[in-house]
């Protein structure tokens, strides 16, 4: 009897192995920087943790919009089981061209304004869904005021051609207007202009803010240098940039967003969920990170209460 059970178990194991499904996911990512990389790694770690056999084709556009479009044509030739679009530009390009397989986006600030979904609760029966990293602008402005109590003007650097930066600027202006704070803009078209854009804000504002603009974040060290050289506080919209020299951020943990995006992908690949019927998801667990060393270099002494609240303190 024991022998029969062992044989049956072996047969079942062989059958399971024979019918085990492997998947291919093609990834489009507008640029390399720690926040976007963290989302990609979070997805891969979650799917590996679930035991899924996944092969990834990773494409990075290096901030080039023409390359961003070309990547989608290449992905269409790969015919993956699913497309993962990290950040708004890649998601928009994928949504425009890919109609015959699931597309899951992550790190998109405003999916409706970007034209990805018709409704946050239901994408209208299409093949796309994903996660938003929309910034809680009231909390960002409150953080800036906590770091710079006599705040009168906020300088912002952004790429006017990057879709997620426009709603961020709109939200910042709305929140600043409520509090009588001036917003001073400095625009760029590529990462090579970040340093000069930061320099143009010197003497025109009391603090510099960088939101979830991928072009600026990819060159955040340039902003850090200008702010340190001119004792100008820098507050950002992503926690990964705090480790790179910004003073503080209250924002989503992008690795955790990647993990949650992985859960969504598994529901599509394994459970057969229809992307068009899945609501856009958010990560509501915000974290406060502060960098005391950078604060000192930028002429700021952080309030002790702020440091105590932080989930991560860089000395």
N, C-alpha and C positions, 0 to 999 in steps of 0.2 A: 504493500500500500504506500509506504514511504517513498519507494522508488518511482511509483506512478505519479505521486505528487511532485517530486523533483523534476520528472520529465515534463509534466504539464507546465510547471513554472518556467522551465527552460524554453519550451515552445512559445509561451506567452512573451517571454523576454525577447526572443528572436523576432516575433511578430511585431512587437513594439518598436524594435530597432529598425525593422524593415520599413515600417510605415512612419517612422519619425520624420517630422517635417523640418526642413531647413528653409531659412528665409534670406532674402537679399533686400537690404535697405540702402537706397541711394540718398546721400546727404548733400544739401546745398547750403553753404554758409557764406555770408557776404564778406567776412574778414576774420582773421584770427585775433582774438584777445581773450583773456582769462574767463570773462563772463560767458561768452558764446561757447568756448571750449568746455566750460563746466557743464553747460546744458547737454552738449553732445556726449560727454563722459557719463553724465547722470543717466541718460537714456541707455547707453551701452551697459552700464553696471546693473541697471534694473532688469533689463532683458536677460542678461547673463545669470543674475540671481534667480530668475524664474525658470532657468534651464533651457531657454530658447537658443537654438543654433542659428546664429545670424552672421552673415557676411556684410560688411559695410563698404560702400563705394563713396568715399568722402571727397567732396569738391569745394575748394575755397576760392572765392572770386577776388580776394585781395583788394576789396573795396572798389573794384572796377565794374561799372554797371553793364558794359558791353560783355565782359566775361561772365557776369551774373546771368545774362540771357543765354549765352552760348552753353553754359553748364546745363541748362534745362534741356537743350537739344541733345546733349550727350547723355543725360539721364534717360530721355525717352528711348534712346537706342539700347540702353542697358536693360530696360524692361524689368525693373525691380518689383518686389511684392508691395513695397510702400516707399513713399518719398518723405523724408524728414527735411523740412525747411526751417533753418535757424535764422531768425530775424526777418524783418519785413520785406526787404528787397527780394530775397530768394523766394519767400512765400508768394509774393505778387507774381513773380515770373512763373513759378510753378502752377499757380492757380489759372493763369492765362492760357497755358499750353497743355497741361496734363489733365486729361479728363477720364482716362480709362483705368486709373488705379488710385488707391487712397493717398492723400496728401495730409500730413500732420505738421502743423507749424508750431513753433515755440519761440518765446521771446519777442512777440509782436505786441507793440504798444496799444494800437487801436485797430482790431481786426475788421470792424465795420467801416471805419473811415478808409482803411486800406483796400476795401472792396473784396475782402476774402470771404466774408459771410454776410448774409442779409440780416441775421438776428443772432444775438449771443446765445440764445437758448436752442436755436435750430438753424443750421446753415442753409436751409431751403432745399434739402434733398440732394445736395451736391456730394462731391467726393472729398471734401476738405473740412477739417476741424483742427483744434489745437489749443494752445495756452497763451494768455496775455500776461505781459509784465507791466501793465499800466502803472505809472508812478503815482503814489499817494501824495500829490503835490502839496496839500495842506501840511502834511508831516515833514516834507522836505523844507518848506519855507520856515516852519516852526523850528526845525533843527538849525537852519542858517541863523535865525534870530537868537537862538540859544548860544551859538558859538560867537556871534557878533551882535551883542545887545543893542548897539547904537546904529543898526543897519538902516541905511537910507536908499542904497542902490545895489542891485544884484547884476553882475555881468554874466552873460551866458554865451557860450561858444557852441555853435551847432552847424551842421551841414544842411543847408536849405533844400538840397536835393534828396535828402533821406526821409522817406515817408513817415517814419515814427517820430522824427524830431519836430514836425509841425504841430501835432497835437500836444506834445510836451511843452513847447513854447506857449501855445494858447493857454494851457492850464496854468503855467507859471505866471503869465500876465494877469490872468483872472484872479489868482490868489494874491499876487503882489498888489494889484489894484485895491483889493479889499482892505489892505493894511497900509495903503499910502506909500508903497515902496516902488521906486523906479526900476525898470528893467532895461539894461543896456545890452544891445545885441552885437555879436561879432560872428560873422558867417564865414564858412570855408566851403571849398568844393572837393578837397581831398586832404589826406593826412599831412601832406607836406606843408600845408598852410596853417597848421594848428599853432605852431610856435609864434608866428607873427600875429595871429588872431588873439592869442593870450596877451601878448605885449600891448596890443591896441587897447586893452581894457585897463591897463595900469593908469591910475589917477582918475578913472572915470567911474569907479564903483568901490564898494566896501568889502565885497566878497565875490568870488567867482563860483558859478554853478555849472556843472556838466551833468546833463541828464543821461538817458539811455541812447545817446547818439554813438553809433558804432564807429564812425570815422574818427571822432574825437577820442573816444575811449582807446582806440588802437594806438593812439599817440599821446596818451595821458601824461607820460613822463615829461613831455614838452611843456604842458600846462603846469605841472608840479614845479619845474625848474623856474619858470617865470614867477610863479606865486612865492616861491621861497626867496628868490632874488629880490622881490619887491614887498615882502611882508604882507602878502595879500592872501587871505584865507580861501581855501578851495574845498568846497563841499560837493559831493557827487551823488548820482542816482543809482549806483551799483556798489555793493559791498566789496567786490573784488578789487576795485580801484583804490580802496583805502590802503590795502597792503602795498600798493604801488606808489603811495605818497600823498594821497588826498587826506584831508583831516578827518572827515566823517561821512557816513551814509546810513540812512535807514531805508532798507529796501529788501526785496526778496533775495533769498539765497538761490543763485542760479543753478547750482548743483541739485538742490532739492526740486527745483522746477524741472530739471532733466529727469529726475526719478519719477515725478508725477506724469511727465510726458510719456515716459516708458510704459507706465500703467495704461495710458490711453492707447498706445500702439499695440500692446498685448491684447486689449479688448477687440481691436480690429483684426489683427492677424490670427489670433487663437480662437476667440469667441465669435468672430464673424460680425461684429457690430458695424453698422453703417455709419461712416463718418458724418454724413449729412443729418443724422438724427442725434448726434452727440453734441451737447452744449459746449461752448468755449469755456475752458476752466481757468481759474486764477489760483495763485498761491498767496494765501492771506497771512501766512506766518512770516511777518517782517522781522528783520534783525537789525540791530544797531551795532555798527563797527566804528571804532575811533582809533586814530593814530596820534598818540601824544608826542612822538618825536617830530612828526610833520607839523603839528600844531605849534610847537615851540619854534620851529624853523620859519613858520609863517607869521610869527609874532602874536600868537594866541595862547592864552592859558585856559585850558578846558575846565568848565565848572565840574566840581567833584561829583555832583549829582548825576551829571551826564555820563561821566566815566563809570560810575557804579551801575548805571542802567545797561551799559554796553554788553552785548553777548561776546564781543571780542575786543580786546584792547592791545594795540601794538605799542610797545614801549620805545 
